[in-house]
Amino acid sequence: MIDPLFWLGFSILLVAVSLAAVLMAAIPALQEIARAARSVEKLADTLSRELPPTLEAIRLTGMEISDLTDDVSEGVKSAGVAAKQVEQSVVSAKTQAKKVQTTTRSVFSGVKAAWKTFTRSQTSPSPSVGRRSAATPLPPSQGTALDVRDRAIAPSHRASESKREIAERRNAEASHSDSEVYWSGDEAE
């Protein structure tokens, strides 16, 4: 019977040696696990201190970006409005330039017609029967009738005029009627 007791004691000894070996091998592993736990604890502590301000900064940055986006879109809209205003100003300036050009042509044609009339009256001994003096202007309704009568009275004089003189006279008459329209429009205002 000694034999079974021996084997029982020997097996208990082997179990004790194996447990000692396992504990010896487990101690460094447990130490590493303790170090890792301390590192995780420090990381969690750092995150709990640093993460909220970082998240707040990210939120504020997002709000600033959205504000800047709104400002840029408003700037683009105002630039579009300014471009339209500039375009309208350019169109208005072109229109006014055309009006000035038309008025200048009218004045120039009127002066030219007056000069021709003046030089004709200086060269001819007596004015035509159907013509009125420049001191008494005619209303527009009588002016057209006078032009018709003038054409009927002096066909021989018209035949001697060159095509260029006829075109200049027609332009002067048209610009004279245009200037009367402009003047009457200015007086109404």
C-alpha positions in Angstrom: 0.0 0.0 0.0 2.8 2.1 0.1 2.9 2.3 -3.4 -0.5 4.0 -3.9 0.4 6.6 -1.2 3.6 7.2 -2.9 1.9 7.9 -6.2 -0.7 10.1 -4.5 2.0 12.2 -2.8 4.1 12.2 -6.0 1.0 13.4 -8.0 0.3 16.1 -5.4 3.9 17.2 -5.6 3.7 17.4 -9.3 0.5 19.4 -9.1 2.1 21.8 -6.7 5.2 22.2 -8.9 3.0 22.7 -12.0 1.0 25.4 -10.1 4.2 27.0 -9.0 5.4 27.0 -12.6 2.1 28.4 -13.9 2.2 31.1 -11.2 5.8 32.0 -12.1 4.8 32.3 -15.8 1.6 34.2 -15.0 3.3 36.8 -12.8 5.0 38.7 -15.6 1.8 38.5 -17.7 -0.2 39.8 -14.8 2.2 42.6 -14.4 1.9 43.5 -18.1 -1.9 43.4 -17.8 -1.7 45.8 -14.8 0.5 48.2 -16.8 -1.9 48.0 -19.7 -4.8 48.7 -17.3 -3.0 51.8 -16.0 -2.3 53.0 -19.6 -6.0 52.5 -20.5 -6.9 54.4 -17.3 -4.6 57.3 -18.2 -5.9 57.3 -21.8 -9.5 57.4 -20.6 -8.6 60.2 -18.2 -6.8 62.2 -21.0 -9.8 61.7 -23.3 -12.3 62.8 -20.7 -10.2 66.0 -20.2 -9.3 66.7 -23.8 -12.3 65.4 -25.8 -15.0 67.8 -24.8 -13.0 71.0 -25.6 -11.9 69.4 -28.9 -15.5 68.5 -29.7 -16.6 72.0 -28.8 -13.8 73.5 -31.0 -15.0 71.2 -33.9 -18.6 72.4 -33.3 -17.5 76.0 -33.3 -15.4 75.5 -36.4 -18.4 74.0 -38.2 -20.5 77.0 -37.2 -17.9 79.4 -38.4 -17.6 77.5 -41.7 -21.4 77.8 -42.2 -21.3 81.5 -41.3 -18.5 82.0 -43.8 -20.4 80.1 -46.4 -23.4 82.4 -45.8 -21.2 85.4 -46.1 -19.7 84.2 -49.3 -23.1 83.5 -50.8 -24.3 86.9 -49.8 -21.2 88.4 -51.3 -21.8 86.5 -54.5 -25.4 87.8 -54.6 -24.4 91.4 -53.9 -21.8 91.1 -56.6 -24.5 89.9 -59.0 -26.7 92.8 -58.0 -23.8 95.2 -58.5 -23.0 93.7 -61.9 -26.7 94.1 -62.9 -26.6 97.7 -61.8 -23.4 98.4 -63.7 -25.0 96.8 -66.8 -28.1 99.0 -66.3 -25.8 102.0 -65.9 -24.0 101.1 -69.1 -27.3 100.7 -71.0 -28.5 104.0 -69.6 -25.3 105.7 -70.6 -25.6 104.3 -74.1 -29.2 105.5 -74.3 -28.2 109.0 -73.1 -25.2 109.1 -75.5 -27.6 108.3 -78.3 -30.0 111.1 -77.2 -27.0 113.5 -77.0 -25.9 112.4 -80.4 -29.4 112.9 -81.8 -29.7 116.3 -80.2 -26.3 117.3 -81.4 -27.2 116.2 -84.9 -30.4 118.1 -84.6 -28.6 121.3 -83.4 -25.9 120.9 -86.0 -28.5 120.4 -88.8 -30.5 123.3 -87.5 -27.5 125.6 -87.5 -26.5 124.3 -91.0 -30.0 125.0 -92.3 -30.0 128.4 -90.7 -26.7 129.2 -92.2 -27.9 128.1 -95.6 -31.0 130.1 -95.2 -29.0 133.1 -94.1 -26.6 132.8 -97.0 -29.5 132.4 -99.4 -31.1 135.5 -98.0 -27.9 137.4 -98.4 -27.4 136.3 -102.0 -31.0 136.6 -103.2 -32.3 140.2 -103.6 -35.8 139.7 -102.1 -37.2 136.8 -100.0 -39.9 134.6 -101.5 -43.5 135.6 -101.1 -44.4 132.4 -99.2 -41.5 132.5 -96.7 -41.7 133.8 -93.1 -38.9 135.6 -91.3 -36.8 133.7 -88.7 -38.0 136.0 -86.0 -41.5 134.5 -86.0 -41.4 130.7 -85.7 -44.3 128.7 -86.9 -46.2 126.1 -84.9 -45.5 122.5 -86.1 -48.9 122.2 -87.7 -48.3 125.2 -90.0 -44.7 124.2 -90.7 -45.7 121.2 -92.8 -48.3 123.1 -94.8 -45.6 125.8 -95.5 -43.2 123.2 -96.6 -45.8 121.8 -99.1 -46.5 125.3 -100.3 -42.8 126.1 -100.6 -42.3 123.0 -102.7 -45.1 124.1 -105.0 -43.9 127.6 -105.4 -40.3 127.1 -106.3 -39.9 123.9 -108.4 -37.3 125.5 -110.6 -35.2 126.3 -107.6 -35.5 122.8 -106.4 -34.5 121.4 -109.8 -31.2 123.3 -109.6 -30.3 121.9 -106.1 -28.0 118.9 -106.0 -29.0 115.6 -104.5 -26.7 116.3 -101.6 -28.4 119.6 -100.8 -31.8 117.9 -101.0 -30.7 115.2 -98.6 -29.2 117.8 -96.2 -32.4 119.8 -96.3 -34.5 116.8 -95.5 -32.2 115.8 -92.6 -32.5 119.4 -91.3 -36.3 119.3 -91.6 -36.4 115.9 -89.9 -34.0 117.0 -87.1 -36.0 120.2 -86.7 -39.2 118.2 -86.1 -37.3 115.9 -83.8 -35.9 118.8 -81.8 -39.4 120.2 -81.4 -40.5 116.8 -80.0 -37.6 116.9 -77.5 -38.3 120.5 -76.6 -42.0 119.8 -76.1 -41.1 116.8 -74.0 -38.8 118.8 -71.8 -41.4 121.5 -71.3 -43.9 118.9 -70.1 -41.6 117.8 -67.4 
